[in-house]
Amino acid sequence: MDHKIGVYIDTGYGIGEALDIDALSSVATSEFNAVVCRTEPYWSDPEKLAIIRNDIASENLTAVVIAGASSRVFQTEFTFENIITERINLREHVVWCHPPNDEDTQMLAEDYMRIGLTKTGKYEERPPYTDPNEKGILVIGGGITGMTAALGAAEAGYQVYLVEKEQKLGGWLNKFPKVFTGRFPYDELVKPPVEEKIKAVSSNEKIKVFLGSRVFSISGAPGMFDVVVRPDGSWIDELDAIQNQWLAEKKAKENKGSDEPEPAQASQEEAAKLPPMPETLDFEHEKVSVGAVVLAAGWRPEDPPGLEKFGYGSHPDIITNVQMEELASKGKLARPSDGREVNTVAFIEVVDEQIAHPWLYNSAVGSLVALKQAHYLRNTNPNGKAYIFYENMRAPGQYEKFYRSMQDDPGVFMSKGTPVAVTNGGSSLTVRLKDTLLGEDLEVKADLVVLSTGMIPLTKDSSILNLKYRQGPFLPENPYGFNDSHFICFPYETQRTGIYTAGCVRGPMDILSCETDAMGAALKAIQCAELVSQGKAVHPRAGDESFPHIFTQRCTQCKRCTEECPFGAYDEKPDGTPLPNPSRCRRCAICMGSCPERIISFRDHSVDMIGSMVKAIEVPDEYAEKPRVVVFICENDALPAIDMAGINRLTYSPYVRFIPLRCLGNINMVWIADALSKGIDGILLIGCKYGDDYQCHFVKGSELAQYRMEKISETLQRLVLESDRIRVHQLAIDEYATIPKLVDDFMERLSEFDPNPYKGF
Amino acid sequence: MARDIVTEPDLQFTKDLIAAGGGDLKKCYQCATCSVACKIAPDNNPFPRKEMIWAQWGQKDKLLNDPDIWLCHQCNDCSTMCPRGANPGDVLKAARKLVIQNNSKPAFLGKLVGESSMFVLALGIPVVVVALILLISGFDVPAGPVKYSAHHLNPKDGFIWLPVLQVTFTAALVFAIVSLIMSLKSYWNNLETNNPVPVGTARKGFVPGLLEALSEILPHTTFKECEANNIRYSAHLLTFWGMIGLLVTTAIVAFNVDILGLAPPSQNGPGTIPIKILGNVSAIAFVVGLGIMLLRRLQTPDQAGGSSYFDWFFLLVICAAGVTGLLTELTRWAGWVGGAYVLYAVHLVFVMCLLLYIPFSKFAHLGYRTVAIAWAKSAGRNIMLPTRGKCVSAPPKEATQS
């Protein structure tokens, strides 16, 4: 559609002194027919904003283009109701990192004007998707985390459905005799506050509790989830078996694929289909509709491999710390074997190098539990001796104070140490350790030996969510068995939009952390339900009203979009075409990059739009000796890094043109081809780090881009061009100082080639 | 290195250490800042880190047979730098007390001196002894100028009948010396057989070790390395040499009077003869040194370290002996007859206290420390001292300019 564009060039920040502003204006007015083009310093000033508003009203503008500071600043100021706003960065990307009043700097600024105005011209009108309007919250798990999340959401005014598989709320808290206080002076233990919490949940009329029940299935999307709740029964074991078999097959297929140099997801022809679950609900059940889900299923103990090495299972007095809680809840500690009073306890942190991920077994929770259980003994037996042998003693935050108080107790003996063996010495057990702080091997006698156990998320290999998604019933796992999200930046997030994890299902946690976590997840769930009802995206593009549009007539049913979407937004129609669930979508546009037919587009982000932006760059002929490089750059981390390079006045080649993408996973071959055939000499792709510790905001976008670029050689061969003209880089936001080298190295490499022979065609 | 197996911690021992002044020992988390801070710890197996974990783990045999606890001069560099406030200096001090107590012969006297509950009894014994001497001497005093010693009872020509005084005090001294030697012998044997610190094979004998130890102890070379409580070095040096001076004075006078039968002119006040000057200077050095240490303990406990009953008892006795001794002399000089005799009696009580309890009070450190240092020297441990004198000299100017 044709837009009536107003262009406002900022002459502040040194822009006016460094550039020929009149020439920039004439790009807007003569090349792009802007209705208005004004130049003033500091358009973010309220008086200047009034001028823009006035123009919008008097000239009936539909789009406003601000050429000045980075789009990361003044976002509130430059927001105009129902007006498309585009920002051109003449500050950080041009005048702050290139010499003033230089021919190349001017050409760069003019190209950015063309790129920005072209983009604005390609905006489409499409109202947001506002179908989802359920705002209730489903909380799975009635332990401390689930109850806290439910109460939090209910107190905020939302209807909550709480599903607990046991007949009583409270979960693990019912089994622990004492817990930490979380209050000054932090050196005492109290009875778990479980009864109060159960009472609060049961008496809250906004919370509907399903006891002895499980989630049978979840279908739909955020804002419109349909949940079937079914009383617990043997059906869950059948479901476990079916789903785990499916998962095993899927993993086998992926592993087979990974022998070839391509990421597993993209290599799949088609994921293993899940055996259909019974569609007829011919059993006792209840249906609820919710807007978002808090998954607080909790954990189960799992004994680490090698526990039997320390006599576990061979002697009743060698127990795990979970069994110790049970023992302690009976009052004074008595030996399971003969009922004799326990005078000495050895707590051993079992560390086995063979374990795939020691974090599961060797968390701060393990240290805290040992300290707490030593307190059980010392509190009931003044002559008791508690030995704590640890690999790492970790008491984060205020727990340090509890640790110190236990350390001060003369009857508590702590040392780092590697357990060697536990042997039965008749009347007591003998624990042998090496590498202790005493500098010697250590042998102590103990009435009771307590071994640390692992905390495994309950979602591992068991059916909790039972999602009726094409991508399977589970949340994707990270290498450690927990659900995968970018846990550093985005706690609670999962790869299934609208489902937020909290508590021990997310990582080993103590009770106080679980409560904090529960509140965070509840708020996230509320935020999700609210945003999707307004047609807006959730984190990390919170507020984005665009959503993918598919021109289905041209779809070839290749299923790449459904396969590659990291968030499982696409289901499948019976005819094989994708069935979008817009409220599951995070708007990363990876599907746009995956579609070979280029039929997926957003109203403000499309293959055509980016292609046109590339084509808007003016390419001087080969005799000008001014090469041109297009940089497709991820706007989440890499683009801000470019801003930071500008803020730090780092200089680099003026021949590069940055074109931001929502994610490097957007990259489409056609842009590369367009650029090269227009005479662009080189193409750089800069995205987030990928791999096990990926930083991609959309999980695997940059990895997919890398994979796609490996296939670019065909295109280059067709054009008879050197393959080194394209390079992919990973850049973290704090690596901005490396940008000049990164760019200049690439320019250096390009200078070894002749100019692109397609210039001028 | 073959490694020992540690068994059963002795919980009671840890509690004893805590009671003896090592109250913060459990706070240690083995960062070893103390061993780095200590200027006089040997390079191999430095103290006090290892002593701290032995203390925490109730390793009685190790800690009590560890010569290193006597290499420490309690300068408290470690305690002031400890990030956890575990006060390693105080822990070593408590361990030293327990060493003295555990090696005491007879054992009950160790307990008598070490326990605050026994204070009345501990002070009562010398009081009774002096009272008996007074009883034998008779409470009457001769008229005229103050004369402390009576050579004849009939007529009585002084305050206290000298022979009974000589016999009692010599007996007390002999008892103390014999007891101390026996205790030290047992301690030396423990060091030989049970010391927890690995030593080299080339051993020197006791005598060379002792000589080397004395060459370090007499000038206090190691003591000088301390920083946090450096003034204590000067104070202790004063007290130490004052004590020796007083000992020499007493020995010379006793030798002259009792062996040679000479009666040197009795001088009152400052005096002019060498023996009197030596005595006075020593007494002043002794009292001033003690005064400084006492003030430091009271004013800056964070640097001086915590003070337990064991410390206070010894300080009380030795200060009281010094001060009453000096006052005895001053009152006689001033001619205050009544005060002079009372003070003399009190002085005798504290001197008796000092002598009798040499092997059981903190006074015993003169023996234990000497033996432990001698053992360390003979074992080739603690050989790199003093460190300060060996500091690398400043680089030549050219080097710094380039």
Interface residues (C-beta under 8 A of the other chain):
Chain A: N383 K385 R404 Q407 D408 D409 P410 G411 V412 F413 M414 S415 R432 T436 L437 L438 G439 E440 D441 L442 E443 V444 K445
Chain B: R3 D4 I5 V6 T7 E8 P9 L11 T14 K15 I18 K26 K27 Y29 Q30 K50 I53 W54 Q56 W57 G58 Q59
